[in-house]
């Protein structure tokens, strides 16, 4: 095993990547643990030029992106025949391993993960970077439930020096879009399709396009409409079936036109679902029906409270819909408040009945007035009738209503007419 890469001290091997080995290393200059991805350049001259170019393209593509859901690149270099990229060390698991352990994750948790991926892709796309290889093995989930998109090794940049030749297929067959299969020019909508395939697998435990070989998979990608996820997982709501179908549309024009639209629909779908405490420890792999909110979720909630215009997934919303929260009095008590409200809005008998039901004493006049707004002497609203007088008038009105019923006014008028008629008749009779 390599012991030194440039100034970095190799601690151990993390795993094998598609283009080389990934190591855990220490940066002695700032005493920081980082991950280094390498590629062995001991290749034929023509292969070496292409692979080295694509490798540095990954560094350039990912290095210009600064987003919570995209791995952070620190450095790039070369040591002998080994080129390397230093990036943040992520303590977590690949989504691939998580899906291998858990056939069905809770739907809400799936929506959280997919929305985070979509947000990261939206940011990359807005900076002219298309990932081209979105799949579970390129998604890392760290201990706080946060998602990181990795491996921009075959990403296309508008300024890239390495161009994909016409007809050349790059990517993983099961997750490729139809236009990738055909070797056509692609854009951000291809990443949307690949995320749709990943989402389908997260919901159902299987990819939508399967076959015995690459050709069979590609044929299905081009021609087969997969079954709705709810047919394989009854917990999937109808709205999510439509979201997946739109993401997997064969024609790019029928697909989500950008990843941000995708993320917003995932958020809207979650908002329509009943809240559940069922979560899976994605790193440990254990289901916990009453697990506490992760630090990521706590942070998201703080974001929601502190910054109008974002939701619990961090998706931008209309600032005009932001609602300021109102503080409650320190002496507020829901039961007593209910009683005070009843005393101010209903009859004495009904208040007494409510007090017996709640098994608390009926509020006094002082308690009610403390809860109500009563103008001070210096207030320009002194002429307003004190609230308790209004309560008494309301109680009198309620008593009148009990006497006459719901149509008390009509009955009262009718009685008045009868009395007037009798008086007129007596006067006429006397004459």
HELIX and SHEET records of a PDB file:
HELIX    1   1 UNK A   45  UNK A   63  1                                  19    
HELIX    2   2 UNK A   95  UNK A  101  1                                   7    
HELIX    3   3 UNK A  107  UNK A  126  1                                  20    
HELIX    4   4 UNK A  136  UNK A  138  5                                   3    
HELIX    5   5 UNK A  173  UNK A  175  5                                   3    
HELIX    6   6 UNK A  178  UNK A  181  1                                   4    
HELIX    7   7 UNK A  188  UNK A  204  1                                  17    
HELIX    8   8 UNK A  214  UNK A  223  1                                  10    
HELIX    9   9 UNK A  229  UNK A  231  5                                   3    
HELIX   10  10 UNK A  238  UNK A  247  1                                  10    
HELIX   11  11 UNK A  252  UNK A  254  5                                   3    
HELIX   12  12 UNK A  259  UNK A  271  1                                  13    
HELIX   13  13 UNK A  295  UNK A  306  1                                  12    
HELIX   14  14 UNK A  319  UNK A  321  5                                   3    
HELIX   15  15 UNK A  334  UNK A  345  1                                  12    
HELIX   16  16 UNK A  348  UNK A  358  1                                  11    
HELIX   17  17 UNK A  365  UNK A  371  1                                   7    
HELIX   18  18 UNK A  387  UNK A  404  1                                  18    
HELIX   19  19 UNK A  408  UNK A  430  1                                  23    
SHEET    1   A 6 UNK A   4  UNK A   5  0                                        
SHEET    2   A 6 UNK A   8  UNK A  16 -1                                        
SHEET    3   A 6 UNK A  21  UNK A  27 -1                                        
SHEET    4   A 6 UNK A  32  UNK A  40 -1                                        
SHEET    5   A 6 UNK A  82  UNK A  88 -1                                        
SHEET    6   A 6 UNK A  73  UNK A  79 -1                                        
SHEET    1   B 3 UNK A  92  UNK A  94  0                                        
SHEET    2   B 3 UNK A 139  UNK A 142 -1                                        
SHEET    3   B 3 UNK A 147  UNK A 149 -1                                        
SHEET    1   C 2 UNK A 129  UNK A 130  0                                        
SHEET    2   C 2 UNK A 156  UNK A 157 -1                                        
SHEET    1   D 2 UNK A 279  UNK A 280  0                                        
SHEET    2   D 2 UNK A 287  UNK A 288 -1                                        
END                                                                             
